[in-house]
Each structure stands twice: as C-alpha cells, then as structure tokens.
Amino acid sequence: MLVNGEWKDNWQPVQAKDDEGRFIRQTSSFRNWITPDGAPGPTGAGGFKAETGRYHLYVAYICPWASRALMARELKGLQDVIGVTVVNPRLTDQGWQFGGYPGADEDALNGARYMHELYTRADPEISGRATVPVLWDKQTGTIVNNESADILRMLNSAFLGIVNQGPDLYPEDLAADIDALNAYLYTDLNNGVYQAGFASSQEAYEEAYGKVFAALDELESRLADGRTYLFGDRMTETDVRLFVTLVRFDAAYHGLFKCNRNTLKAMPHLHAYLQRILALEGILNTVNLDHIKAGYYSIKALNPTGIVPAGPSEI
C-alpha cells in the first residue's frame, strides 16, 4: 500500500479487519464529480465539466466495482466520449500493473507501470490502496473519482448534453427504493462475498456465507414473478450492481471464496436474469471470463499455488 506517497508493503487482499475477523473495505480517496457545467457535485470540488475526450477510465475486468463503470459507459453510449485502459488481471506485489497479459493495456496516457503511480501523481502524499476504477481528468492530470458508486451515477447523468441515450439508471420516482436495495445488496451480497472469502475466523465466514445465500434466495424469489429487472421493466443502477456480482459468482466466488452452497446456475430465475442482462447491447464487452479467473486465482493468500481452474468455460 501507499504510505505518504511511497509504496511500502506488498499487496495484500485484506485491507482491514475487526476484532471478530470480519473483512473491512477501504473508503475511497477521491470523491469529485463530473457535472454538466463543472459545478461541484455531492462531494468534493468543482471544475470537472462534462466534455468529450477529457476523461479516461482505468479499470480491471476482474473487478466488479470497475465493471459498474464499464457497464454505465456502454449503456449510456459514452464509448466515444470516455476512453478506457484495462490493467493486468493478475495482482502483483505492487498491486495493479499495466500490460503483460492478453487483453491488458499499457498506460499509453500517462506511461505508468503500476496503478499506484497514478495515485501519487494525483496526490504525492497519499496513503492507502490504489484501487480501480479510476476516473482520470486528462486536462488537469489528476484523479476525479475512484468510488464506483459515484462514477456509475455521474456517467448516468453528467453527459446527457453530449450523448443522451440508454436507460435512466437512477430515475427520480425510484430513487428511494434504489437507495434502499443498493444498501442491502452491498452489505449482504456485493461485499458479502468478499467478507466470506477474506474472513479470518470461522464465525465471520459463516456469518457472511449466511447473508450471501439469504440475499440470493430473496432475489430468486423477487424475480420469480417474471419481471425483467429488479424494479419491473426498467433497468436501474441496482441491476448493474447486482449483475457484476452474479457474473463472477460461479467462476470465482463459489470456489475461491467458499460461497459453495450452490452455483448460480442452480437458481433458474437469477441465472435467466443474468443472461438477459448479458444479452444487452455492449454488456458482453464489459465481461472477460479469462481475466476474472486469472485475477481472482492470482490472490496468493487464497490460492498460493496460482493454479487457475479450467472451468467454468462459460457464464
């Protein structure tokens, strides 16, 4: 991790834990917002006006949080507005690295070798982990935001004056319901799988495991009435948040994270829902099963041999 702008320790998957061995996720460091006119957003400073070609996303196909941003970019038609660089899926002792793997990019924009170099360019004294996604401003040479929830929401609305297409992922009439379901999904499923996988006590693991499958059972029941998306016939950001976890479940969380009561394919309504979203235009571009497996199974603390399973070969 970074300590006062210098890389000090080899990368470790567990950022922090409580006294009971529960995995605790780091809080994001950069919370500025792109807005239509450059005015300040809900957090951070202003000065980041929505413009074509000004901003760039750094992502990893392995990472569900980064995939939220990739999905929003595709759904909102922003491919020609915001560029993308994909990092190497295999985690190194210095965290995310550029290039060196099929489908991974060199950092043509800034010439960095590791993601943490971009963090110290944005803040020479920063301490913490260098995570993805990163939304970079080419004009000022800094990180706008590295919180996926913020990025997902700003990509939904900030660029409507430039490209106005795709679903409104955060409609006003559903905002309260979206916020409530988002919070539940994050605690019990999106982050719950990580709390199971990175638990450092049996009790913490079993607690997280129970929450994960209780959430999956509830979602399976919710979709049993034939609805297309979580809130009926409208796709929202909550569907994006759920999809990125589901698409990794059988390939990584079922085995490596010990969330193995059953596979997602054994839950017919959730699996059909996954396939519906995967079939939407552009979404397949955000999913790389090879990167997902190579990345998760490169975590030495969980898989010291580095062997990547041969299956599953399809989602």
N, C-alpha and C positions, 0 to 999 in steps of 0.2 A: 504494500500500500504506500501511498504518498504521505510523507511527514514533512511539513513546512516546505513543500515543493520538491522534495527529493524522494526517490524510490528507495525504500528501506528494507522491506521484507518480501520474501517470496509470496506469490499469490496464494491465498487460502480461501476455500469456499465459505467458511463460517465467518461472517462479519462480526457478530457478537452473539452472546447467549445469556439467558437469565439463569438464576440460581437452580432452576429445575431442568436445565438443559435444553430449553426452547431456543430455536434459531431466531435471531432478531435481524431484520433487514436495515441497511443503512439508509438514512434520509438523503434525498438528492441535494446537490450543492448549488446548482444554477437554476433559478426559477423566474427568469424574464420571459416575456410573452411577445410574439409577433402579433401585431394588431393591424387593422386596415389602414390606419393613419399614423401609426407609430406611437400612439399614446400608451402609457403604462397599462399593463394588464392587471389581473387579480393579485399578482405578486411581482416583486422585482422592479426594475427600472424601465423606463420607456426608451424610445429611439430605434425600435425594431419594426419598421414599416414593411408591410407585405409587398414584395417586389419579385418579379420573375428573375430567376438566376442568382439572387443574392444569397440564398440559404442552401445548406447542404446537410444531409443526414448521414451519420456514421452508425452502422447497425451490424448486428450479428444474426444470421439465420437461426442459430441455436437459441437465441434469447427471446422468450415470449414478450418481454417488455418492449424490446426493439421492434418486434413483429407487429405490435399495435401501431406503431408509427408507419411502418411499411404498408399495412393494410389501409390506413387512412389515406396515405398518398395515392394508392391505387383507386380506392373507392371514390375519392373526390377529384380524380383526373389531374393530379398535380405532377405527373411524371416529367413534364417538360418545364415545370416551374422550380422544382427542388431536386437537386442531384443526390446520388446515393453512393456511398462506399461501404463495401461489405468486408468485415475483418475475418481473419482466420478463425475457424470454429474451435480449434484446439487451444485450450488455455495454457499459457506458458507461465514460467516463474515471475514474469513481469506483466501478467495479465493479457489483455487482448493485443494481438500482433497483426500487422498488415502483411498481406501476401503469403506465399509459401504453401498454398493449398488450392486445389481446383475450385474455382468459383469465388475465391477470395481476392480482393483488390489490394494493390499497393496504394499508398496515400498520395495520389497524384496532386491533390490540392495543397497539402502542407508539407509533404515529404517526411512525415513522421514514421518511425518504425513501430512504436507502441502507442496505444491509445493514451497512456498516462502522459505522454509528451504534449498532447493537445490540452490536457488539463492544466499543465504548468504554463503553457503559453497563455491560457486564459487567466490564470491566477498563479503567479510564481511562488506564492506562499501556501498553496492549498494543501490540506491534509485530508486523507480519506482514500476511497477506492475510485478507480477510473472505470466507470460503467458505460454501457450503451443502453438506450440510444443517446446520441449526442446531436443536437441541432446547432449547427455552426453558422455564424454570420461571416461571410467572405469579405464584406465591406469593412467591418471593424476588426476582424481577426480574433473573434472570441466565441465562447460558447453562449448561446442564447439560453438553452434549457437542456437539462438531462433527466427530466422527470417525464416518463412515458405518458402518464395520465394527462399532464398539461399539454404535451405535444399532440396527442390524439385529439384533444379538444380544440386546440388552436388551428390544426390543419382542417378541422371541420368547418371553421367559420372565418378565419382571418383572410383567406384568399378568394372569397366569393366575388370580389370586384374584378378579379383576374380570370378565374375559372369558376363557373357556377354549375356544377353537375354533381350527380351522385346523391345518395340519401342524406338527409339531415340527421346526423348521428346523435344529436342532443336536442331534440325538439322541446320547446318550452312546456308544452302540455304534459310531457312525460318526465320532465326534469327531476321532480321529487322522487318518482318511482325508480328512475335510472340511478340516482344517487344512492338510494337505499339498497337496491340489488347489487350495485357495484361494491358497496362496502361489505356486504355479506359474502359475495364471491371472492373478493380479495382475501378476507380473513380466513375463510374456510376452505377455499379451493385454489385460487391463483397462487397465493403464498402458502397455503396449507400443504401442497405437495412438497414444497421446499422445507417446511417445518418437519415433515415426515422424513425426507431424505437426509437432512442435516441435523436431525435430533441427536443429542449426545447423552440421552438417557432413555431407557425403555418406556418410562412413563410419558415423556414428551413425545416419543414416536407414536405410541398407541393413542394418545390424545389427538394428535394431528391426523393420524390414519382414520380415526373415527369421524372427524369433521369432514375430511375429504369425501368419504363414501356417503355420509349423510347428505352432503351437498349434491353429489351426483345422483343419489336416489331422488332427492327433491326435484332436481332439474329433469330427470327422466319422467317423473310424474307430471311436471308442468307441461312438457311437450307432448304428452300422450293424447291431448285433445285435438291434435292435428295442426296446431298453429305453426306458421312458418318460422317465426323468430320468437324471442323471449317475450316480446310485448305484442304479439299478434302478427300482422302483415307488414310491419315497419321494422327495418333493421336499424339498430341503435348501437351506440358505443359499447353497451353491455354485451351485445353479441360478439363484438370484436374482442372484448376482454375474455369472454368465455372460450371463443374459438381458439385463441392462441394457447390455452392450456389443454384443451381437448386434443388438438392436433399433435401434441407431444406426448400424450398420455401413454399409449401402447408402446411407443418407441423408446421412451426414457423413464417416465415416472413409474410405470408398472413394475419394471425390473430394477433399475438402478436405485430408485427412491423407495422401493419396497411398498408401493401402493398397489398391492397384488391380490386384493380380494377377487377382482375380476378385471378383464380388459374392457376398454370402451366398446369394442365390437360386440361384447355380450349385452350391451344396453341398446336395444334397437332404436329407440326414439332419439337418443343422444347421437348415436352413430349416423342416423339418417340426417339429423340436423347438421352434423359436421360435414357430411357430403354435400348438402345443399349450399352451405357457405363456400366450401372449396370449389364448387362449380361456378361461382360468380366470376364475372369477367375480372381478370387481373389478380385474383387471390392466389392462384397457383404460383404466381411469380414471387410470392412472399414466403413460400414454404420450400425448404430444401431438406429432405429427409436424411440425406447423407451428412450434411452439416450438423443436423440435430443429433444424430447418433455419434458422430465423431467428436462433437463438442462435449456432450454430457459424459461420455465414457472416457474423456481425457482428464476428468477430475480425479487426481491421484488419491485424494483422501477416501474416495468411494470405490475406485477401481484401479488399484496400484499396478496391475499388470498392463493396463492400457488396451486390453482386448476389446474390440468393438463387436457387438453381436451381429450375426448375419441377418437376422430378421428383426422386426418385420420389414418386408421389402416394399410395402405399400401402405397407404393410410386407410 
